[in-house]
Amino acid sequence: MSFAALTATVSHVVLFHGSSMLKMWNQTRETVRVQAAGDVHGRLMKNYEAVPQWWFHVLLILMIIES
């Protein structure tokens, strides 16, 4: 009985919601493709210098001392 219920559930989802699942799959692929090309924020941040690593270490030490 459970095997038939599982098969019926999968068949129902594919037959009745297959088109929306396909749209969702295409949207996911498009999102991944756009993110691989670089988002707007990433392109804008390339205009600024990177923060030196020592700055993060100083902040870490200050926060440890403060707590």
PQR file of N, CA, C, O and H, with PARSE charges and radii, in Angstrom:
ATOM      1  N   MET A   1       0.826  -1.192   0.000 -0.4000 1.5000
ATOM      2  CA  MET A   1       0.000   0.000   0.000 -0.0000 2.0000
ATOM      3  C   MET A   1       0.879   1.269   0.000  0.5500 1.7000
ATOM      4  O   MET A   1       0.599   2.219  -0.731 -0.5500 1.4000
ATOM      5  N   SER A   2       1.932   1.275   0.818 -0.4000 1.5000
ATOM      6  CA  SER A   2       2.764   2.471   0.883 -0.0000 2.0000
ATOM      7  C   SER A   2       3.534   2.680  -0.419  0.5500 1.7000
ATOM      8  O   SER A   2       3.775   3.820  -0.816 -0.5500 1.4000
ATOM      9  H   SER A   2       2.159   0.503   1.413  0.4000 1.0000
ATOM     10  N   PHE A   3       3.923   1.590  -1.090 -0.4000 1.5000
ATOM     11  CA  PHE A   3       4.607   1.720  -2.371 -0.0000 2.0000
ATOM     12  C   PHE A   3       3.688   2.371  -3.399  0.5500 1.7000
ATOM     13  O   PHE A   3       4.120   3.241  -4.155 -0.5500 1.4000
ATOM     14  H   PHE A   3       3.727   0.664  -0.767  0.4000 1.0000
ATOM     15  N   ALA A   4       2.410   1.950  -3.431 -0.4000 1.5000
ATOM     16  CA  ALA A   4       1.441   2.532  -4.363 -0.0000 2.0000
ATOM     17  C   ALA A   4       1.197   4.003  -4.032  0.5500 1.7000
ATOM     18  O   ALA A   4       1.072   4.826  -4.938 -0.5500 1.4000
ATOM     19  H   ALA A   4       2.059   1.243  -2.816  0.4000 1.0000
ATOM     20  N   ALA A   5       1.127   4.341  -2.749 -0.4000 1.5000
ATOM     21  CA  ALA A   5       0.905   5.724  -2.351 -0.0000 2.0000
ATOM     22  C   ALA A   5       2.087   6.599  -2.746  0.5500 1.7000
ATOM     23  O   ALA A   5       1.900   7.724  -3.210 -0.5500 1.4000
ATOM     24  H   ALA A   5       1.229   3.672  -2.012  0.4000 1.0000
ATOM     25  N   LEU A   6       3.295   6.095  -2.566 -0.4000 1.5000
ATOM     26  CA  LEU A   6       4.484   6.848  -2.946 -0.0000 2.0000
ATOM     27  C   LEU A   6       4.527   7.079  -4.454  0.5500 1.7000
ATOM     28  O   LEU A   6       4.812   8.186  -4.910 -0.5500 1.4000
ATOM     29  H   LEU A   6       3.448   5.181  -2.189  0.4000 1.0000
ATOM     30  N   THR A   7       4.243   6.032  -5.225 -0.4000 1.5000
ATOM     31  CA  THR A   7       4.228   6.154  -6.685 -0.0000 2.0000
ATOM     32  C   THR A   7       3.144   7.122  -7.142  0.5500 1.7000
ATOM     33  O   THR A   7       3.374   7.937  -8.035 -0.5500 1.4000
ATOM     34  H   THR A   7       4.011   5.133  -4.855  0.4000 1.0000
ATOM     35  N   ALA A   8       1.960   7.035  -6.532 -0.4000 1.5000
ATOM     36  CA  ALA A   8       0.866   7.936  -6.897 -0.0000 2.0000
ATOM     37  C   ALA A   8       1.207   9.381  -6.563  0.5500 1.7000
ATOM     38  O   ALA A   8       0.867  10.288  -7.323 -0.5500 1.4000
ATOM     39  H   ALA A   8       1.773   6.373  -5.806  0.4000 1.0000
ATOM     40  N   THR A   9       1.871   9.605  -5.442 -0.4000 1.5000
ATOM     41  CA  THR A   9       2.242  10.964  -5.056 -0.0000 2.0000
ATOM     42  C   THR A   9       3.247  11.563  -6.023  0.5500 1.7000
ATOM     43  O   THR A   9       3.098  12.709  -6.445 -0.5500 1.4000
ATOM     44  H   THR A   9       2.148   8.868  -4.824  0.4000 1.0000
ATOM     45  N   VAL A  10       4.256  10.804  -6.372 -0.4000 1.5000
ATOM     46  CA  VAL A  10       5.264  11.295  -7.323 -0.0000 2.0000
ATOM     47  C   VAL A  10       4.629  11.553  -8.680  0.5500 1.7000
ATOM     48  O   VAL A  10       4.911  12.570  -9.313 -0.5500 1.4000
ATOM     49  H   VAL A  10       4.377   9.873  -6.029  0.4000 1.0000
ATOM     50  N   SER A  11       3.770  10.639  -9.135 -0.4000 1.5000
ATOM     51  CA  SER A  11       3.091  10.819 -10.424 -0.0000 2.0000
ATOM     52  C   SER A  11       2.211  12.054 -10.407  0.5500 1.7000
ATOM     53  O   SER A  11       2.193  12.808 -11.380 -0.5500 1.4000
ATOM     54  H   SER A  11       3.540   9.812  -8.621  0.4000 1.0000
ATOM     55  N   HIS A  12       1.485  12.276  -9.328 -0.4000 1.5000
ATOM     56  CA  HIS A  12       0.618  13.445  -9.223 -0.0000 2.0000
ATOM     57  C   HIS A  12       1.425  14.742  -9.290  0.5500 1.7000
ATOM     58  O   HIS A  12       1.061  15.675 -10.006 -0.5500 1.4000
ATOM     59  H   HIS A  12       1.499  11.664  -8.538  0.4000 1.0000
ATOM     60  N   VAL A  13       2.511  14.788  -8.546 -0.4000 1.5000
ATOM     61  CA  VAL A  13       3.329  16.001  -8.524 -0.0000 2.0000
ATOM     62  C   VAL A  13       3.893  16.289  -9.905  0.5500 1.7000
ATOM     63  O   VAL A  13       3.871  17.436 -10.353 -0.5500 1.4000
ATOM     64  H   VAL A  13       2.807  14.030  -7.964  0.4000 1.0000
ATOM     65  N   VAL A  14       4.394  15.278 -10.581 -0.4000 1.5000
ATOM     66  CA  VAL A  14       4.984  15.476 -11.908 -0.0000 2.0000
ATOM     67  C   VAL A  14       3.921  15.889 -12.920  0.5500 1.7000
ATOM     68  O   VAL A  14       4.150  16.801 -13.715 -0.5500 1.4000
ATOM     69  H   VAL A  14       4.412  14.347 -10.217  0.4000 1.0000
ATOM     70  N   LEU A  15       2.765  15.234 -12.902 -0.4000 1.5000
ATOM     71  CA  LEU A  15       1.725  15.526 -13.900 -0.0000 2.0000
ATOM     72  C   LEU A  15       1.049  16.871 -13.673  0.5500 1.7000
ATOM     73  O   LEU A  15       0.798  17.605 -14.629 -0.5500 1.4000
ATOM     74  H   LEU A  15       2.579  14.493 -12.256  0.4000 1.0000
ATOM     75  N   PHE A  16       0.753  17.201 -12.429 -0.4000 1.5000
ATOM     76  CA  PHE A  16      -0.008  18.412 -12.168 -0.0000 2.0000
ATOM     77  C   PHE A  16       0.860  19.638 -11.905  0.5500 1.7000
ATOM     78  O   PHE A  16       0.411  20.766 -12.108 -0.5500 1.4000
ATOM     79  H   PHE A  16       0.956  16.605 -11.653  0.4000 1.0000
ATOM     80  N   HIS A  17       2.079  19.435 -11.463 -0.4000 1.5000
ATOM     81  CA  HIS A  17       2.939  20.572 -11.118 -0.0000 2.0000
ATOM     82  C   HIS A  17       4.252  20.558 -11.902  0.5500 1.7000
ATOM     83  O   HIS A  17       5.191  21.267 -11.542 -0.5500 1.4000
ATOM     84  H   HIS A  17       2.444  18.518 -11.298  0.4000 1.0000
ATOM     85  N   GLY A  18       4.326  19.779 -12.940 -0.4000 1.5000
ATOM     86  CA  GLY A  18       5.556  19.669 -13.718 -0.0000 2.0000
ATOM     87  C   GLY A  18       5.974  20.966 -14.373  0.5500 1.7000
ATOM     88  O   GLY A  18       7.159  21.299 -14.407 -0.5500 1.4000
ATOM     89  H   GLY A  18       3.563  19.203 -13.233  0.4000 1.0000
ATOM     90  N   SER A  19       4.985  21.715 -14.903 -0.4000 1.5000
ATOM     91  CA  SER A  19       5.340  22.966 -15.584 -0.0000 2.0000
ATOM     92  C   SER A  19       5.893  23.998 -14.603  0.5500 1.7000
ATOM     93  O   SER A  19       6.849  24.703 -14.925 -0.5500 1.4000
ATOM     94  H   SER A  19       4.022  21.445 -14.874  0.4000 1.0000
ATOM     95  N   SER A  20       5.302  24.095 -13.407 -0.4000 1.5000
ATOM     96  CA  SER A  20       5.832  25.054 -12.426 -0.0000 2.0000
ATOM     97  C   SER A  20       7.191  24.599 -11.899  0.5500 1.7000
ATOM     98  O   SER A  20       8.044  25.429 -11.585 -0.5500 1.4000
ATOM     99  H   SER A  20       4.525  23.523 -13.145  0.4000 1.0000
ATOM    100  N   MET A  21       7.395  23.275 -11.801 -0.4000 1.5000
ATOM    101  CA  MET A  21       8.705  22.776 -11.386 -0.0000 2.0000
ATOM    102  C   MET A  21       9.757  23.097 -12.439  0.5500 1.7000
ATOM    103  O   MET A  21      10.893  23.427 -12.101 -0.5500 1.4000
ATOM    104  H   MET A  21       6.702  22.602 -12.056  0.4000 1.0000
ATOM    105  N   LEU A  22       9.388  23.003 -13.710 -0.4000 1.5000
ATOM    106  CA  LEU A  22      10.307  23.330 -14.795 -0.0000 2.0000
ATOM    107  C   LEU A  22      10.654  24.814 -14.771  0.5500 1.7000
ATOM    108  O   LEU A  22      11.812  25.179 -14.971 -0.5500 1.4000
ATOM    109  H   LEU A  22       8.464  22.735 -13.985  0.4000 1.0000
ATOM    110  N   LYS A  23       9.656  25.682 -14.527 -0.4000 1.5000
ATOM    111  CA  LYS A  23       9.917  27.118 -14.423 -0.0000 2.0000
ATOM    112  C   LYS A  23      10.870  27.413 -13.268  0.5500 1.7000
ATOM    113  O   LYS A  23      11.793  28.217 -13.399 -0.5500 1.4000
ATOM    114  H   LYS A  23       8.714  25.386 -14.364  0.4000 1.0000
ATOM    115  N   MET A  24      10.633  26.748 -12.131 -0.4000 1.5000
ATOM    116  CA  MET A  24      11.486  26.951 -10.971 -0.0000 2.0000
ATOM    117  C   MET A  24      12.914  26.481 -11.263  0.5500 1.7000
ATOM    118  O   MET A  24      13.875  27.133 -10.854 -0.5500 1.4000
ATOM    119  H   MET A  24       9.883  26.095 -12.024  0.4000 1.0000
ATOM    120  N   TRP A  25      13.056  25.379 -11.951 -0.4000 1.5000
ATOM    121  CA  TRP A  25      14.381  24.867 -12.306 -0.0000 2.0000
ATOM    122  C   TRP A  25      15.107  25.865 -13.217  0.5500 1.7000
ATOM    123  O   TRP A  25      16.293  26.135 -13.027 -0.5500 1.4000
ATOM    124  H   TRP A  25      12.276  24.849 -12.283  0.4000 1.0000
ATOM    125  N   ASN A  26      14.390  26.409 -14.205 -0.4000 1.5000
ATOM    126  CA  ASN A  26      15.000  27.383 -15.117 -0.0000 2.0000
ATOM    127  C   ASN A  26      15.402  28.663 -14.382  0.5500 1.7000
ATOM    128  O   ASN A  26      16.448  29.243 -14.674 -0.5500 1.4000
ATOM    129  H   ASN A  26      13.426  26.189 -14.359  0.4000 1.0000
ATOM    130  N   GLN A  27      14.572  29.106 -13.427 -0.4000 1.5000
ATOM    131  CA  GLN A  27      14.913  30.289 -12.645 -0.0000 2.0000
ATOM    132  C   GLN A  27      16.155  30.042 -11.794  0.5500 1.7000
ATOM    133  O   GLN A  27      16.998  30.927 -11.644 -0.5500 1.4000
ATOM    134  H   GLN A  27      13.722  28.635 -13.190  0.4000 1.0000
ATOM    135  N   THR A  28      16.264  28.847 -11.243 -0.4000 1.5000
ATOM    136  CA  THR A  28      17.428  28.510 -10.433 -0.0000 2.0000
ATOM    137  C   THR A  28      18.691  28.508 -11.282  0.5500 1.7000
ATOM    138  O   THR A  28      19.721  29.039 -10.868 -0.5500 1.4000
ATOM    139  H   THR A  28      15.579  28.128 -11.365  0.4000 1.0000
ATOM    140  N   ARG A  29      18.615  27.913 -12.466 -0.4000 1.5000
ATOM    141  CA  ARG A  29      19.779  27.901 -13.356 -0.0000 2.0000
ATOM    142  C   ARG A  29      20.174  29.311 -13.760  0.5500 1.7000
ATOM    143  O   ARG A  29      21.363  29.626 -13.812 -0.5500 1.4000
ATOM    144  H   ARG A  29      17.778  27.482 -12.802  0.4000 1.0000
ATOM    145  N   GLU A  30      19.195  30.166 -14.047 -0.4000 1.5000
ATOM    146  CA  GLU A  30      19.475  31.549 -14.432 -0.0000 2.0000
ATOM    147  C   GLU A  30      20.127  32.305 -13.277  0.5500 1.7000
ATOM    148  O   GLU A  30      21.053  33.087 -13.496 -0.5500 1.4000
ATOM    149  H   GLU A  30      18.229  29.910 -14.005  0.4000 1.0000
ATOM    150  N   THR A  31      19.662  32.084 -12.066 -0.4000 1.5000
ATOM    151  CA  THR A  31      20.242  32.744 -10.897 -0.0000 2.0000
ATOM    152  C   THR A  31      21.693  32.331 -10.708  0.5500 1.7000
ATOM    153  O   THR A  31      22.549  33.173 -10.435 -0.5500 1.4000
ATOM    154  H   THR A  31      18.911  31.449 -11.888  0.4000 1.0000
ATOM    155  N   VAL A  32      21.973  31.061 -10.849 -0.4000 1.5000
ATOM    156  CA  VAL A  32      23.346  30.568 -10.704 -0.0000 2.0000
ATOM    157  C   VAL A  32      24.231  31.161 -11.792  0.5500 1.7000
ATOM    158  O   VAL A  32      25.377  31.527 -11.530 -0.5500 1.4000
ATOM    159  H   VAL A  32      21.278  30.377 -11.071  0.4000 1.0000
ATOM    160  N   ARG A  33      23.708  31.258 -13.012 -0.4000 1.5000
ATOM    161  CA  ARG A  33      24.478  31.823 -14.112 -0.0000 2.0000
ATOM    162  C   ARG A  33      24.791  33.295 -13.862  0.5500 1.7000
ATOM    163  O   ARG A  33      25.911  33.737 -14.114 -0.5500 1.4000
ATOM    164  H   ARG A  33      22.777  30.960 -13.226  0.4000 1.0000
ATOM    165  N   VAL A  34      23.815  34.061 -13.369 -0.4000 1.5000
ATOM    166  CA  VAL A  34      24.024  35.486 -13.108 -0.0000 2.0000
ATOM    167  C   VAL A  34      25.019  35.672 -11.971  0.5500 1.7000
ATOM    168  O   VAL A  34      25.873  36.555 -12.038 -0.5500 1.4000
ATOM    169  H   VAL A  34      22.905  33.702 -13.164  0.4000 1.0000
ATOM    170  N   GLN A  35      24.921  34.852 -10.927 -0.4000 1.5000
ATOM    171  CA  GLN A  35      25.844  34.973  -9.808 -0.0000 2.0000
ATOM    172  C   GLN A  35      27.263  34.636 -10.225  0.5500 1.7000
ATOM    173  O   GLN A  35      28.216  35.217  -9.706 -0.5500 1.4000
ATOM    174  H   GLN A  35      24.227  34.134 -10.872  0.4000 1.0000
ATOM    175  N   ALA A  36      27.417  33.701 -11.161 -0.4000 1.5000
ATOM    176  CA  ALA A  36      28.756  33.358 -11.633 -0.0000 2.0000
ATOM    177  C   ALA A  36      29.357  34.524 -12.403  0.5500 1.7000
ATOM    178  O   ALA A  36      30.573  34.715 -12.383 -0.5500 1.4000
ATOM    179  H   ALA A  36      26.643  33.229 -11.583  0.4000 1.0000
ATOM    180  N   ALA A  37      28.521  35.308 -13.085 -0.4000 1.5000
ATOM    181  CA  ALA A  37      29.007  36.457 -13.842 -0.0000 2.0000
ATOM    182  C   ALA A  37      29.368  37.616 -12.919  0.5500 1.7000
ATOM    183  O   ALA A  37      30.109  38.513 -13.322 -0.5500 1.4000
ATOM    184  H   ALA A  37      27.533  35.153 -13.102  0.4000 1.0000
ATOM    185  N   GLY A  38      28.865  37.612 -11.703 -0.4000 1.5000
ATOM    186  CA  GLY A  38      29.147  38.682 -10.753 -0.0000 2.0000
ATOM    187  C   GLY A  38      27.920  39.546 -10.543  0.5500 1.7000
ATOM    188  O   GLY A  38      27.267  39.961 -11.501 -0.5500 1.4000
ATOM    189  H   GLY A  38      28.264  36.884 -11.375  0.4000 1.0000
ATOM    190  N   ASP A  39      27.612  39.814  -9.286 -0.4000 1.5000
ATOM    191  CA  ASP A  39      26.448  40.634  -8.993 -0.0000 2.0000
ATOM    192  C   ASP A  39      26.833  42.107  -8.981  0.5500 1.7000
ATOM    193  O   ASP A  39      28.010  42.454  -9.074 -0.5500 1.4000
ATOM    194  H   ASP A  39      28.142  39.477  -8.508  0.4000 1.0000
ATOM    195  N   VAL A  40      25.839  42.957  -8.866 -0.4000 1.5000
ATOM    196  CA  VAL A  40      26.048  44.397  -8.909 -0.0000 2.0000
ATOM    197  C   VAL A  40      26.936  44.842  -7.749  0.5500 1.7000
ATOM    198  O   VAL A  40      27.841  45.655  -7.935 -0.5500 1.4000
ATOM    199  H   VAL A  40      24.883  42.675  -8.790  0.4000 1.0000
ATOM    200  N   HIS A  41      26.680  44.317  -6.566 -0.4000 1.5000
ATOM    201  CA  HIS A  41      27.459  44.699  -5.395 -0.0000 2.0000
ATOM    202  C   HIS A  41      28.932  44.335  -5.568  0.5500 1.7000
ATOM    203  O   HIS A  41      29.817  45.119  -5.225 -0.5500 1.4000
ATOM    204  H   HIS A  41      25.945  43.656  -6.415  0.4000 1.0000
ATOM    205  N   GLY A  42      29.183  43.158  -6.095 -0.4000 1.5000
ATOM    206  CA  GLY A  42      30.559  42.737  -6.313 -0.0000 2.0000
ATOM    207  C   GLY A  42      31.291  43.617  -7.313  0.5500 1.7000
ATOM    208  O   GLY A  42      32.465  43.938  -7.130 -0.5500 1.4000
ATOM    209  H   GLY A  42      28.464  42.521  -6.373  0.4000 1.0000
ATOM    210  N   ARG A  43      30.587  44.004  -8.373 -0.4000 1.5000
ATOM    211  CA  ARG A  43      31.214  44.890  -9.372 -0.0000 2.0000
ATOM    212  C   ARG A  43      31.504  46.262  -8.787  0.5500 1.7000
ATOM    213  O   ARG A  43      32.547  46.850  -9.073 -0.5500 1.4000
ATOM    214  H   ARG A  43      29.634  43.742  -8.522  0.4000 1.0000
ATOM    215  N   LEU A  44      30.583  46.782  -7.962 -0.4000 1.5000
ATOM    216  CA  LEU A  44      30.816  48.097  -7.353 -0.0000 2.0000
ATOM    217  C   LEU A  44      31.953  48.059  -6.340  0.5500 1.7000
ATOM    218  O   LEU A  44      32.718  49.018  -6.234 -0.5500 1.4000
ATOM    219  H   LEU A  44      29.736  46.304  -7.729  0.4000 1.0000
ATOM    220  N   MET A  45      32.073  46.963  -5.596 -0.4000 1.5000
ATOM    221  CA  MET A  45      33.104  46.874  -4.568 -0.0000 2.0000
ATOM    222  C   MET A  45      34.503  46.741  -5.157  0.5500 1.7000
ATOM    223  O   MET A  45      35.482  46.966  -4.446 -0.5500 1.4000
ATOM    224  H   MET A  45      31.452  46.184  -5.682  0.4000 1.0000
ATOM    225  N   LYS A  46      34.627  46.389  -6.408 -0.4000 1.5000
ATOM    226  CA  LYS A  46      35.947  46.306  -7.042 -0.0000 2.0000
ATOM    227  C   LYS A  46      36.608  47.672  -7.156  0.5500 1.7000
ATOM    228  O   LYS A  46      37.819  47.756  -7.361 -0.5500 1.4000
ATOM    229  H   LYS A  46      33.831  46.207  -6.986  0.4000 1.0000
ATOM    230  N   ASN A  47      35.824  48.751  -7.024 -0.4000 1.5000
ATOM    231  CA  ASN A  47      36.372  50.099  -7.107 -0.0000 2.0000
ATOM    232  C   ASN A  47      37.154  50.499  -5.853  0.5500 1.7000
ATOM    233  O   ASN A  47      37.910  51.470  -5.887 -0.5500 1.4000
ATOM    234  H   ASN A  47      34.841  48.683  -6.857  0.4000 1.0000
ATOM    235  N   TYR A  48      36.984  49.768  -4.752 -0.4000 1.5000
ATOM    236  CA  TYR A  48      37.611  50.111  -3.483 -0.0000 2.0000
ATOM    237  C   TYR A  48      38.774  49.182  -3.186  0.5500 1.7000
ATOM    238  O   TYR A  48      38.817  48.039  -3.641 -0.5500 1.4000
ATOM    239  H   TYR A  48      36.370  48.979  -4.725  0.4000 1.0000
ATOM    240  N   GLU A  49      39.725  49.706  -2.403 -0.4000 1.5000
ATOM    241  CA  GLU A  49      40.862  48.893  -1.982 -0.0000 2.0000
ATOM    242  C   GLU A  49      40.403  47.861  -0.954  0.5500 1.7000
ATOM    243  O   GLU A  49      39.427  48.072  -0.235 -0.5500 1.4000
ATOM    244  H   GLU A  49      39.690  50.634  -2.032  0.4000 1.0000
ATOM    245  N   ALA A  50      41.117  46.754  -0.901 -0.4000 1.5000
ATOM    246  CA  ALA A  50      40.830  45.743   0.116 -0.0000 2.0000
ATOM    247  C   ALA A  50      41.342  46.228   1.472  0.5500 1.7000
ATOM    248  O   ALA A  50      42.351  46.928   1.551 -0.5500 1.4000
ATOM    249  H   ALA A  50      41.910  46.583  -1.485  0.4000 1.0000
ATOM    250  N   VAL A  51      40.645  45.852   2.519 -0.4000 1.5000
ATOM    251  CA  VAL A  51      41.059  46.214   3.868 -0.0000 2.0000
ATOM    252  C   VAL A  51      42.221  45.313   4.260  0.5500 1.7000
ATOM    253  O   VAL A  51      42.147  44.099   4.072 -0.5500 1.4000
ATOM    254  H   VAL A  51      39.825  45.283   2.455  0.4000 1.0000
ATOM    255  N   PRO A  52      43.305  45.889   4.808 -0.5600 1.5000
ATOM    256  CA  PRO A  52      44.454  45.063   5.189  0.2800 2.0000
ATOM    257  C   PRO A  52      44.089  44.064   6.294  0.5500 1.7000
ATOM    258  O   PRO A  52      43.236  44.341   7.137 -0.5500 1.4000
ATOM    259  N   GLN A  53      44.734  42.929   6.278 -0.4000 1.5000
ATOM    260  CA  GLN A  53      44.441  41.862   7.223 -0.0000 2.0000
ATOM    261  C   GLN A  53      44.753  42.270   8.654  0.5500 1.7000
ATOM    262  O   GLN A  53      44.067  41.834   9.578 -0.5500 1.4000
ATOM    263  H   GLN A  53      45.427  42.704   5.593  0.4000 1.0000
ATOM    264  N   TRP A  54      45.779  43.103   8.860 -0.4000 1.5000
ATOM    265  CA  TRP A  54      46.143  43.508  10.207 -0.0000 2.0000
ATOM    266  C   TRP A  54      45.002  44.265  10.880  0.5500 1.7000
ATOM    267  O   TRP A  54      44.896  44.220  12.106 -0.5500 1.4000
ATOM    268  H   TRP A  54      46.336  43.458   8.109  0.4000 1.0000
ATOM    269  N   TRP A  55      44.157  44.949  10.140 -0.4000 1.5000
ATOM    270  CA  TRP A  55      43.036  45.691  10.697 -0.0000 2.0000
ATOM    271  C   TRP A  55      42.062  44.737  11.397  0.5500 1.7000
ATOM    272  O   TRP A  55      41.565  45.049  12.479 -0.5500 1.4000
ATOM    273  H   TRP A  55      44.244  44.985   9.145  0.4000 1.0000
ATOM    274  N   PHE A  56      41.792  43.599  10.800 -0.4000 1.5000
ATOM    275  CA  PHE A  56      40.907  42.621  11.406 -0.0000 2.0000
ATOM    276  C   PHE A  56      41.528  42.024  12.666  0.5500 1.7000
ATOM    277  O   PHE A  56      40.825  41.750  13.638 -0.5500 1.4000
ATOM    278  H   PHE A  56      42.196  43.345   9.921  0.4000 1.0000
ATOM    279  N   HIS A  57      42.832  41.826  12.649 -0.4000 1.5000
ATOM    280  CA  HIS A  57      43.512  41.303  13.832 -0.0000 2.0000
ATOM    281  C   HIS A  57      43.455  42.305  14.990  0.5500 1.7000
ATOM    282  O   HIS A  57      43.244  41.915  16.139 -0.5500 1.4000
ATOM    283  H   HIS A  57      43.404  42.050  11.859  0.4000 1.0000
ATOM    284  N   VAL A  58      43.641  43.576  14.692 -0.4000 1.5000
ATOM    285  CA  VAL A  58      43.551  44.610  15.726 -0.0000 2.0000
ATOM    286  C   VAL A  58      42.149  44.630  16.329  0.5500 1.7000
ATOM    287  O   VAL A  58      41.998  44.684  17.549 -0.5500 1.4000
ATOM    288  H   VAL A  58      43.812  43.892  13.759  0.4000 1.0000
ATOM    289  N   LEU A  59      41.135  44.587  15.488 -0.4000 1.5000
ATOM    290  CA  LEU A  59      39.761  44.569  15.996 -0.0000 2.0000
ATOM    291  C   LEU A  59      39.490  43.338  16.849  0.5500 1.7000
ATOM    292  O   LEU A  59      38.826  43.435  17.881 -0.5500 1.4000
ATOM    293  H   LEU A  59      41.257  44.543  14.496  0.4000 1.0000
ATOM    294  N   LEU A  60      39.993  42.190  16.431 -0.4000 1.5000
ATOM    295  CA  LEU A  60      39.823  40.962  17.196 -0.0000 2.0000
ATOM    296  C   LEU A  60      40.447  41.093  18.581  0.5500 1.7000
ATOM    297  O   LEU A  60      39.828  40.733  19.581 -0.5500 1.4000
ATOM    298  H   LEU A  60      40.532  42.112  15.593  0.4000 1.0000
ATOM    299  N   ILE A  61      41.652  41.601  18.637 -0.4000 1.5000
ATOM    300  CA  ILE A  61      42.351  41.761  19.919 -0.0000 2.0000
ATOM    301  C   ILE A  61      41.611  42.752  20.811  0.5500 1.7000
ATOM    302  O   ILE A  61      41.463  42.519  22.011 -0.5500 1.4000
ATOM    303  H   ILE A  61      42.155  41.894  17.824  0.4000 1.0000
ATOM    304  N   LEU A  62      41.146  43.854  20.230 -0.4000 1.5000
ATOM    305  CA  LEU A  62      40.403  44.837  21.023 -0.0000 2.0000
ATOM    306  C   LEU A  62      39.114  44.240  21.585  0.5500 1.7000
ATOM    307  O   LEU A  62      38.762  44.504  22.735 -0.5500 1.4000
ATOM    308  H   LEU A  62      41.266  44.043  19.255  0.4000 1.0000
ATOM    309  N   MET A  63      38.425  43.460  20.806 -0.4000 1.5000
ATOM    310  CA  MET A  63      37.175  42.856  21.283 -0.0000 2.0000
ATOM    311  C   MET A  63      37.435  41.804  22.359  0.5500 1.7000
ATOM    312  O   MET A  63      36.629  41.648  23.276 -0.5500 1.4000
ATOM    313  H   MET A  63      38.711  43.246  19.872  0.4000 1.0000
ATOM    314  N   ILE A  64      38.530  41.093  22.259 -0.4000 1.5000
ATOM    315  CA  ILE A  64      38.877  40.106  23.286 -0.0000 2.0000
ATOM    316  C   ILE A  64      39.227  40.820  24.586  0.5500 1.7000
ATOM    317  O   ILE A  64      38.816  40.385  25.662 -0.5500 1.4000
ATOM    318  H   ILE A  64      39.185  41.219  21.514  0.4000 1.0000
ATOM    319  N   ILE A  65      39.990  41.923  24.496 -0.4000 1.5000
ATOM    320  CA  ILE A  65      40.372  42.682  25.686 -0.0000 2.0000
ATOM    321  C   ILE A  65      39.131  43.300  26.332  0.5500 1.7000
ATOM    322  O   ILE A  65      39.012  43.320  27.557 -0.5500 1.4000
ATOM    323  H   ILE A  65      40.324  42.276  23.622  0.4000 1.0000
ATOM    324  N   GLU A  66      38.222  43.797  25.521 -0.4000 1.5000
ATOM    325  CA  GLU A  66      37.034  44.475  26.035 -0.0000 2.0000
ATOM    326  C   GLU A  66      36.101  43.520  26.766  0.5500 1.7000
ATOM    327  O   GLU A  66      35.449  43.917  27.731 -0.5500 1.4000
ATOM    328  H   GLU A  66      38.319  43.781  24.526  0.4000 1.0000
ATOM    329  N   SER A  67      36.027  42.283  26.327 -0.4000 1.5000
ATOM    330  CA  SER A  67      35.083  41.352  26.950 -0.0000 2.0000
ATOM    331  C   SER A  67      35.643  40.659  28.134  0.5500 1.7000
ATOM    332  O   SER A  67      34.959  39.847  28.756 -0.5500 1.4000
ATOM    333  H   SER A  67      36.557  41.961  25.543  0.4000 1.0000
TER
END
